[in-house]
Amino acid sequence: MEEPGPGAALPEGRGRDERSLEALSLAAGGGAVAGRQLPEGRRATLASALELEGTVLREGRLTQFVANNLERRIRLSGAPRGEPPAGGGGSSIPAIDPGALQDVVALAGQVAAQVDELLRNVHCGLQALTALSVGCIQTYRDGVESLGEAADLSIRAMYALVARCEELDRAMQPVPALAKRIRDMKGTLERLEGLCK
């Protein structure tokens, strides 16, 4: 990265960053950057200012930055607005409102109670559905068993009826011969009646 000269014009955003980083570098070491003495009149660049606040690693076009005292910085960022931070640095994270936390806790309790009630209702509904399903299955089982018994009885009755019909058929076998004899006797009687007249 080329460093602009003392009189070079900087883009607005970059100039603002480098001006703030200049203040950091001057406050930290009065021109000394990471153990190196800067030439007189030379201003700290973005990378040299970052080296004051942590470790800068460069791999090709990729630059990695690891801040020193990261835990302390995180603690300072969570400090309430009314209390000045221990290190003197400002915090960009707003303080947490205790009233909002209490509201969140109350709403969470209400949601938990509603979820419990919903689960109880679902449990009762599932029990009712299960009992209804068991009743339907038992009724179906009883119907199938009754149908099987009725079909068995019907088959037995049909076999008995067929056997009786066969016995009746065997018993009715002499009837045609008897009917023929009766017809012969009737014809003979009619002839005798004609002779007697």
C-alpha positions as CSV (number, residue, x, y, z in Angstrom):
1,M,0.0,0.0,0.0
2,E,1.5,3.4,-1.0
3,E,1.5,6.0,1.7
4,P,0.4,9.5,0.6
5,G,2.7,12.4,1.2
6,P,2.1,15.0,3.8
7,G,0.3,17.3,1.3
8,A,-1.5,14.6,-0.7
9,A,-5.3,14.8,-0.8
10,L,-7.1,11.8,0.7
11,P,-10.6,10.5,0.0
12,E,-13.0,11.7,2.7
13,G,-13.6,8.3,4.4
14,R,-10.0,7.2,4.2
15,G,-8.8,10.6,5.5
16,R,-11.1,10.4,8.5
17,D,-9.8,6.9,9.3
18,E,-6.2,7.8,9.0
19,R,-6.6,11.0,11.0
20,S,-8.2,9.0,13.8
21,L,-5.4,6.4,13.5
22,E,-2.8,9.1,13.6
23,A,-4.1,10.2,17.0
24,L,-4.0,6.5,18.2
25,S,-0.4,6.1,17.0
26,L,0.8,9.4,18.5
27,A,-1.0,8.7,21.8
28,A,0.5,5.2,22.0
29,G,4.1,5.8,21.1
30,G,4.7,9.3,19.7
31,G,5.6,7.9,16.3
32,A,7.0,4.5,17.3
33,V,5.1,1.7,15.6
34,A,5.5,-1.9,16.7
35,G,9.0,-1.3,17.9
36,R,10.0,0.6,14.8
37,Q,10.8,4.4,14.7
38,L,8.9,6.1,11.9
39,P,10.8,8.7,9.9
40,E,10.2,12.2,11.0
41,G,7.2,13.8,9.2
42,R,5.8,10.4,8.1
43,R,2.3,9.7,9.3
44,A,0.9,6.4,10.5
45,T,-1.0,4.4,7.9
46,L,-4.0,2.2,8.6
47,A,-1.8,-1.0,9.0
48,S,0.7,0.7,11.3
49,A,-2.1,2.0,13.5
50,L,-3.6,-1.5,13.7
51,E,-0.3,-2.9,14.7
52,L,-0.5,-0.6,17.8
53,E,-3.8,-2.2,18.8
54,G,-3.0,-5.8,18.0
55,T,-1.3,-8.2,15.6
56,V,-1.6,-7.8,11.8
57,L,-1.0,-10.8,9.6
58,R,-0.8,-10.5,5.8
59,E,-1.2,-13.3,3.3
60,G,-1.2,-12.0,-0.2
61,R,-4.2,-9.6,-0.5
62,L,-5.7,-10.9,2.8
63,T,-5.0,-9.0,6.0
64,Q,-5.9,-10.5,9.4
65,F,-6.1,-8.4,12.6
66,V,-6.1,-9.9,16.1
67,A,-6.9,-7.2,18.8
68,N,-4.9,-7.1,22.1
69,N,-6.9,-7.3,25.3
70,L,-10.0,-8.6,23.4
71,E,-11.7,-9.8,26.6
72,R,-11.2,-6.3,28.2
73,R,-12.7,-4.6,25.2
74,I,-15.7,-6.9,25.2
75,R,-16.2,-6.1,28.9
76,L,-15.9,-2.4,28.3
77,S,-18.5,-2.6,25.4
78,G,-21.0,-4.1,27.9
79,A,-20.6,-1.4,30.6
80,P,-23.7,0.8,31.3
81,R,-23.8,4.3,29.8
82,G,-23.8,6.0,33.2
83,E,-20.6,4.4,34.4
84,P,-17.3,5.5,32.8
85,P,-15.4,2.5,31.5
86,A,-12.3,1.5,33.4
87,G,-9.9,2.0,30.4
88,G,-11.4,5.3,29.3
89,G,-12.6,4.0,25.9
90,G,-16.2,4.6,24.8
91,S,-18.7,1.8,24.2
92,S,-20.8,1.6,21.0
93,I,-23.2,-0.9,22.4
94,P,-26.1,0.7,24.3
95,A,-26.9,-0.3,27.9
96,I,-29.6,-3.0,28.5
97,D,-32.8,-1.6,30.0
98,P,-33.7,-3.7,33.1
99,G,-37.4,-2.9,32.6
100,A,-37.2,-4.4,29.1
101,L,-35.5,-7.5,30.6
102,Q,-38.3,-7.8,33.1
103,D,-40.9,-7.5,30.3
104,V,-39.1,-10.2,28.3
105,V,-39.1,-12.4,31.4
106,A,-42.8,-11.8,32.1
107,L,-43.7,-12.5,28.4
108,A,-41.5,-15.6,28.4
109,G,-43.4,-16.9,31.5
110,Q,-46.7,-16.2,29.8
111,V,-45.6,-18.0,26.7
112,A,-44.4,-21.0,28.8
113,A,-47.7,-21.1,30.6
114,Q,-49.6,-21.0,27.3
115,V,-47.4,-23.7,25.8
116,D,-48.0,-25.9,28.9
117,E,-51.7,-25.4,28.6
118,L,-51.5,-26.2,24.8
119,L,-49.6,-29.4,25.5
120,R,-52.1,-30.4,28.2
121,N,-55.0,-29.8,25.7
122,V,-53.1,-31.8,23.0
123,H,-52.5,-34.6,25.5
124,C,-56.2,-34.8,26.5
125,G,-57.2,-34.7,22.8
126,L,-54.8,-37.5,22.0
127,Q,-56.1,-39.6,24.9
128,A,-59.7,-39.1,23.7
129,L,-58.7,-40.0,20.1
130,T,-56.8,-43.0,21.4
131,A,-59.8,-44.2,23.4
132,L,-62.1,-43.7,20.5
133,S,-59.7,-45.6,18.2
134,V,-59.5,-48.5,20.7
135,G,-63.3,-48.6,21.0
136,C,-63.7,-48.7,17.2
137,I,-61.1,-51.4,16.9
138,Q,-62.8,-53.5,19.6
139,T,-66.2,-53.0,17.9
140,Y,-64.7,-54.1,14.6
141,R,-63.1,-57.1,16.2
142,D,-66.4,-58.1,17.9
143,G,-68.2,-57.6,14.6
144,V,-65.7,-59.8,12.7
145,E,-66.0,-62.5,15.4
146,S,-69.8,-62.4,15.3
147,L,-69.8,-62.5,11.5
148,G,-67.5,-65.5,11.6
149,E,-69.7,-67.4,14.0
150,A,-72.8,-66.5,12.0
151,A,-71.2,-67.7,8.8
152,D,-70.2,-70.9,10.5
153,L,-73.7,-71.5,11.7
154,S,-75.1,-70.7,8.3
155,I,-72.8,-73.2,6.6
156,R,-73.8,-75.9,9.1
157,A,-77.5,-75.2,8.6
158,M,-77.0,-75.3,4.8
159,Y,-75.3,-78.7,5.1
160,A,-78.1,-80.0,7.3
161,L,-80.7,-78.7,4.8
162,V,-78.9,-80.4,1.9
163,A,-78.8,-83.6,3.8
164,R,-82.5,-83.4,4.6
165,C,-83.3,-82.7,1.0
166,E,-81.4,-85.7,-0.1
167,E,-83.3,-87.9,2.4
168,L,-86.6,-86.4,1.2
169,D,-85.6,-87.1,-2.4
170,R,-84.8,-90.7,-1.5
171,A,-88.1,-91.0,0.3
172,M,-90.1,-89.6,-2.7
173,Q,-88.6,-92.1,-5.2
174,P,-91.7,-94.5,-5.0
175,V,-94.2,-91.7,-5.6
176,P,-94.1,-91.8,-9.4
177,A,-94.8,-95.5,-9.5
178,L,-97.6,-95.1,-7.0
179,A,-99.1,-92.2,-9.1
180,K,-99.0,-94.4,-12.2
181,R,-100.9,-97.2,-10.3
182,I,-103.5,-94.7,-9.1
183,R,-104.0,-93.5,-12.7
184,D,-104.4,-97.1,-13.9
185,M,-107.0,-97.8,-11.1
186,K,-108.9,-94.7,-12.0
187,G,-109.1,-95.7,-15.6
188,T,-110.3,-99.2,-14.6
189,L,-113.0,-97.7,-12.4
190,E,-114.2,-95.4,-15.2
191,R,-114.5,-98.4,-17.6
192,L,-116.4,-100.4,-15.0
193,E,-118.8,-97.5,-14.5
194,G,-119.4,-97.3,-18.2
195,L,-120.2,-101.1,-18.4
196,C,-122.7,-100.8,-15.4
197,K,-124.7,-98.1,-17.2
